[in-house]
């Protein structure tokens, strides 16, 4: 996959692959392709894993990863080592791009929701009502997440779609673990309230 525009030649990858990520980012900031390729080799697999868990399809995940690494190349100067590791920074970019893609799909799904429900029954008679209901529930959850404050929806998305622990999320967002747990608790309470209002869950 070609990710980068034409640029000047830099040192060979063999000459930089033993460097630490932070040192490589210094070279990326100077426009060195070899350093960027090493960063890509080290982190693209976990980046794809996160994107796939959020987006749910390989094609969407591949697009997200490509966009994220293009953004990394163009904004390498923005990396600040005092705010976390390079991997944390990369995953933060991937997460943002994946959630943007997911939300675009939510809007698309909402516009087609009624038509899809009919089409699914006409085009796939073998599809059960339970499968259709499961898809509708997933759509409702995504819509409810969008209504939450961003700081709350983000931690829930990272935990639910990304599978990250409180500690990992705290490192990624540069926040105390206690703060992350608090945002998670408040967000889940609001999410539950929204889903109770829609009839998806029963009030306690």
C-alpha positions as CSV (number, residue, x, y, z in Angstrom):
1,X,0.0,0.0,0.0
2,X,1.4,3.4,-1.0
3,X,0.9,5.9,1.8
4,X,3.2,8.8,1.1
5,X,3.8,11.5,-1.5
6,X,7.1,11.9,-3.2
7,X,9.8,13.3,-0.9
8,X,13.5,13.5,-0.5
9,X,15.6,10.4,0.1
10,X,16.8,9.8,3.7
11,X,18.9,7.2,5.5
12,X,18.1,3.5,4.8
13,X,15.7,1.7,7.0
14,X,18.5,-0.7,8.0
15,X,20.3,2.3,9.5
16,X,17.3,3.4,11.7
17,X,15.4,0.3,12.6
18,X,17.3,-0.1,15.9
19,X,16.4,3.4,17.1
20,X,13.7,4.0,19.7
21,X,10.3,5.2,18.6
22,X,10.9,8.6,20.0
23,X,14.1,9.0,18.0
24,X,12.4,7.8,14.9
25,X,9.7,10.5,15.3
26,X,12.4,13.1,15.3
27,X,13.4,11.8,11.9
28,X,9.8,11.6,10.7
29,X,9.5,15.3,11.6
30,X,12.4,15.9,9.2
31,X,10.6,14.0,6.4
32,X,12.7,10.8,6.6
33,X,10.8,8.0,4.8
34,X,13.0,5.2,6.3
35,X,12.0,6.3,9.9
36,X,8.3,6.4,8.9
37,X,8.5,2.9,7.5
38,X,9.9,1.5,10.7
39,X,7.2,3.2,12.7
40,X,4.6,1.7,10.3
41,X,6.1,-1.7,10.6
42,X,6.1,-1.6,14.4
43,X,2.6,-0.3,14.9
44,X,0.4,-0.9,11.9
45,X,-0.7,-4.4,13.1
46,X,-2.0,-3.2,16.4
47,X,-3.5,-0.1,14.7
48,X,-5.4,-2.4,12.3
49,X,-6.6,-4.5,15.2
50,X,-8.0,-1.5,17.0
51,X,-9.6,-0.1,13.8
52,X,-11.1,-3.5,13.0
53,X,-12.6,-3.9,16.4
54,X,-14.2,-0.5,16.2
55,X,-15.3,-0.5,12.5
56,X,-16.2,-4.1,12.2
57,X,-15.1,-4.6,8.6
58,X,-11.7,-5.2,7.1
59,X,-12.1,-2.6,4.3
60,X,-13.2,0.1,6.7
61,X,-10.3,-0.7,9.1
62,X,-7.8,-0.6,6.2
63,X,-9.0,2.8,5.2
64,X,-8.8,4.1,8.7
65,X,-5.2,2.8,9.2
66,X,-4.2,4.4,5.9
67,X,-5.7,7.7,6.8
68,X,-4.2,7.6,10.3
69,X,-0.7,6.9,9.1
70,X,-1.0,9.6,6.5
71,X,-2.0,12.0,9.3
72,X,1.0,10.8,11.3
73,X,3.3,11.5,8.4
74,X,1.8,15.0,7.9
75,X,1.7,15.9,11.6
76,X,4.7,14.2,13.0
77,X,5.9,17.4,14.5
78,X,2.9,17.3,16.9
79,X,4.2,14.3,18.8
80,X,5.1,15.1,22.3
81,X,6.9,12.4,24.2
82,X,6.0,13.9,27.6
83,X,2.4,12.9,26.9
84,X,2.9,9.2,26.3
85,X,4.5,6.7,24.0
86,X,4.5,6.7,20.2
87,X,2.2,3.7,20.2
88,X,-0.3,5.5,22.5
89,X,-0.2,8.5,20.1
90,X,-0.6,6.3,17.0
91,X,-3.5,4.5,18.6
92,X,-5.1,7.7,19.6
93,X,-5.1,8.9,16.0
94,X,-6.4,5.5,14.8
95,X,-9.2,5.6,17.5
96,X,-10.3,9.1,16.4
97,X,-10.4,8.2,12.7
98,X,-12.2,4.9,13.4
99,X,-14.9,6.6,15.6
100,X,-15.4,9.2,12.9
101,X,-15.9,6.4,10.3
102,X,-18.2,4.6,12.7
103,X,-20.3,7.8,13.3
104,X,-20.5,8.4,9.5
105,X,-21.9,4.9,9.2
106,X,-24.4,5.6,12.0
107,X,-25.8,8.6,10.1
108,X,-26.0,6.5,7.0
109,X,-27.7,3.7,8.8
110,X,-30.2,6.1,10.4
111,X,-31.1,7.5,7.0
112,X,-31.7,4.0,5.6
113,X,-33.1,2.3,8.8
114,X,-36.7,1.8,7.6
115,X,-35.7,0.8,4.1
116,X,-33.1,-1.6,5.4
117,X,-35.6,-3.3,7.6
118,X,-37.8,-4.0,4.7
119,X,-35.0,-5.0,2.3
120,X,-33.6,-7.5,4.8
121,X,-36.8,-9.3,4.9
122,X,-37.4,-9.2,1.2
123,X,-33.9,-10.0,0.0
124,X,-33.0,-12.5,2.7
125,X,-36.1,-14.5,3.8
126,X,-34.0,-16.8,5.9
127,X,-32.9,-13.9,8.1
128,X,-34.6,-14.3,11.5
129,X,-36.4,-11.6,13.4
130,X,-33.8,-12.0,16.2
131,X,-30.9,-11.1,13.8
132,X,-32.8,-8.0,12.5
133,X,-33.5,-6.9,16.1
134,X,-29.9,-7.4,17.1
135,X,-28.8,-5.0,14.3
136,X,-31.4,-2.5,15.3
137,X,-30.2,-2.7,18.9
138,X,-26.6,-2.1,17.8
139,X,-27.8,1.0,15.9
140,X,-29.6,2.3,18.9
141,X,-26.6,1.9,21.1
142,X,-24.4,3.8,18.7
143,X,-26.9,6.6,18.5
144,X,-27.1,6.8,22.3
145,X,-23.3,6.9,22.5
146,X,-23.3,10.0,20.2
147,X,-25.6,11.8,22.7
148,X,-23.1,11.4,25.6
149,X,-20.5,14.1,26.4
150,X,-17.4,13.4,24.3
151,X,-15.2,12.6,27.3
152,X,-17.6,9.9,28.4
153,X,-18.4,8.4,25.0
154,X,-14.7,8.2,24.2
155,X,-13.8,6.0,27.2
156,X,-16.8,3.8,26.6
157,X,-15.9,3.4,22.9
158,X,-12.3,2.6,23.8
159,X,-13.3,0.0,26.3
160,X,-16.2,-1.6,24.4
161,X,-15.0,-1.4,20.8
162,X,-11.2,-1.3,21.5
163,X,-11.1,-3.7,24.4
164,X,-8.7,-1.5,26.4
165,X,-8.4,-1.6,30.2
166,X,-8.9,1.4,32.4
167,X,-5.2,1.7,32.8
168,X,-4.5,1.6,29.0
169,X,-7.3,4.2,28.4
170,X,-5.8,6.4,31.1
171,X,-2.4,6.3,29.4
172,X,-3.9,6.9,26.0
173,X,-5.9,9.9,27.1
174,X,-3.3,11.2,29.6
175,X,-5.7,11.2,32.5
176,X,-5.7,9.5,36.0
177,X,-7.2,6.1,36.2
178,X,-9.7,7.4,38.7
179,X,-10.9,10.0,36.3
180,X,-11.3,7.4,33.5
181,X,-13.4,5.1,35.9
182,X,-15.6,8.1,36.8
183,X,-16.2,9.0,33.2
184,X,-17.0,5.4,32.5
185,X,-19.5,5.1,35.4
186,X,-21.3,8.4,34.5
187,X,-21.4,7.5,30.8
188,X,-22.8,4.0,31.4
189,X,-25.4,5.4,33.7
190,X,-26.5,7.9,31.1
191,X,-26.4,5.3,28.4
192,X,-28.5,2.9,30.4
193,X,-31.0,5.7,31.0
194,X,-31.2,6.4,27.2
195,X,-31.7,2.8,26.4
196,X,-34.4,2.4,29.1
197,X,-36.2,5.3,27.5
198,X,-36.1,3.5,24.1
199,X,-37.4,0.3,25.7
200,X,-34.2,-1.6,25.0
201,X,-33.5,-2.4,28.6
202,X,-35.8,-2.6,31.6
203,X,-35.6,0.0,34.4
204,X,-34.3,-1.3,37.7
